């Protein structure tokens, strides 16, 4: 599995291993990643509305699937998903 997933364009990088849940909230303009251990990573990101938050979460899950499919040989790579929610207004 690739080591990191990239949130947005150079916003923040988060470890991809053992991710259990990804949540984004427009009201707090944040993205929270929860791990199996219960630890969390919180990043601040500008979200236009609730639809943008949903699009961000969907894109991050898609990126996580890419990380898993990349396999262990991709360890240390950053899987880039640019323009995650720029089309959502």
N, C-alpha and C positions, 0 to 999 in steps of 0.2 A: 504494500500500500504506500502510495506517495506520502511523504511526511507532513506536508502542509496543504491546506486549501487557502485560496486567496479570496478575500472578501472585498469586492469592489475594485477600484483601480488604486492600488497602493494604500488602501485604508488600514487593514490589519491582516496578519497571517496567523492562522490557528492550526495547532497540531490536529491531524486527521484521525489518528488512532483512538479507538474506544469512544468515539462520539456517540451519544445516545439521543440527543434532541437538539434542534436548532429553532430558536424563536426570535422574531424581530417584532418590534413594537413602534408604531408611528408616534404615539403619544410621548414616548421617552426617547425617540430617535436612537434606539439601541438594538444591538443584535447579541443575543446570549446563546452560547454553546454550552450544553451540559454534557459531562462525561459520565461513563459508567460509575466511576468512583464518587460521583456527586460534586466534583469540582466544576467550576464554571469559568468561562472566558467571556467577558463582556466588552464589546466594542461600540463606540459611538459612531453613528453613521446617519447622514441626513436622509430622511425618508419623506417623500412628498405626501403620501397618504397611506391608508390601510392596504390598498392594492399594491403599493410599492413594497410594503413590508412583506406581503405574501409572495410577491415576485422574487424578492431577495431570498427568502427561505427556500422557495422552490429551486432557485438557481444554485444555492449552496448545497442542497441535497443532491442535485445533479452533478455538481463538482465532486462531492464525496464519492458518488458512484464511480466517477472517472478515476479517482484516487484508488479505490478498491480494485478496479479493473486493471490499473497500471501494474499492480503486483509489487512484490518486494524489491524488484530490481529498480523501481522508480524511487526508492527511499531517498529523501532529501530534495526531491524535485518539488517545484511549486506548480500546481495546476492552476492556470489562469482563466478566470471567467470574467472578462471585462464587460463593461456596460450592462451590469446585472439588471438594473431597473430604470435605466434612463428613458425607456420608451413609455413608462407608466406615468400618467399625469393625474 
